[in-house]
Every structure is written in structure tokens, then in C-alpha cells.
Amino acid sequence: MQQDRKASLLRRIGRILLIFAVLLLLGYGLLLLTLGLVQQNEIRKAQAKGTAVTVQITELEHSVPDNGTFIVVVEPADKRRDTPREIGKTFATTDNRNLAVGDTLTMYYDPANPTDRTVDFGTAAPRIRMGCVLSGLGILLLAAGIILRIRMDKS
């Protein structure tokens, strides 16, 4: 009798932990999806109101060791006459680990206020994709668990 109680308690704890893991997966997927969509929206706004300029990464370093965030310094790749003088070095942060010194990116600036700048680090689309995958997987696992529970209750 005591053995059955222990086994039942362990099964319940296991189910609770499994549900918690699935909900974490779903929540993280939704977080990535939201961050990607917000970032994509910011880039679209910058494209609509700003002027694009190609910039090159001149410096790249970890902001804090081992946290995955980088401080990036970019400068216009070609010094054109129509590029405002205020657009010199631009400091930004990103978590894109695929960047290296010498890479070129697109930066958007407001011609009326050249200090208003947005650098497109190319992280919005991967976040949206990963968010969709993780959210979809979380929803599928949650649905499978509910279906299994209903079938177990019927039998």
C-alpha cells in the first residue's frame, strides 16, 4: 500500500514537472516571437522614415564576459558627400554571435536628426522563426498531453 502511494506521488510530480517544462517552452517561444516582431517593426519604421547607409563593423567586444551581448562600433563603409558629418562612429549592442570586424550592415538614420539611428543586425527574422518553432512545439506537446489525459480518463 505504501509503495503504491509513493509511485502515485512520483507520477504526479513527474506530470507537474513535464507540464512546467512544456509551459516554459511555450513561454520562451512566445517571448522570442514577440521580441522578433518588435524588432522587425522598429526596422520597418526606421526604413520608412530614414535614409539607409551601409556601415562596417570596426570594433566588436563582449559587453560583459560570457553574457552573449556584444558592443559593436560601426562607421559608414564609404564616406559619401551626402552622408551627414554627424554619422561617424555609432555604438550599439547586439546578441548576434555571427558578426565579425569588417562585416557590413545597414543603418537607418533620420535626415532631420542624424543622431536618431537604427542598425539592422539581422536578428529579427531568426528570432521570429525560432519563436514560431518553439511555440508550435509547446502547443503540440500541450495538446498531446491533454488528449492523452482525456483518453486515460475514459479508460
URHUHU-V580264 format. One record per helix or strand of 3 or more residues. SS is the DSSP state (H for helix, E for strand). FROM is the first residue (numbers start at 1). LEN is the number of residues. If there is no record, write none. Layout:
((SS/FROM/LEN) (SS/FROM/LEN))
This chain:
((H/2/48) (E/51/12) (E/70/7) (E/90/5) (E/104/7) (E/113/8) (H/124/31))
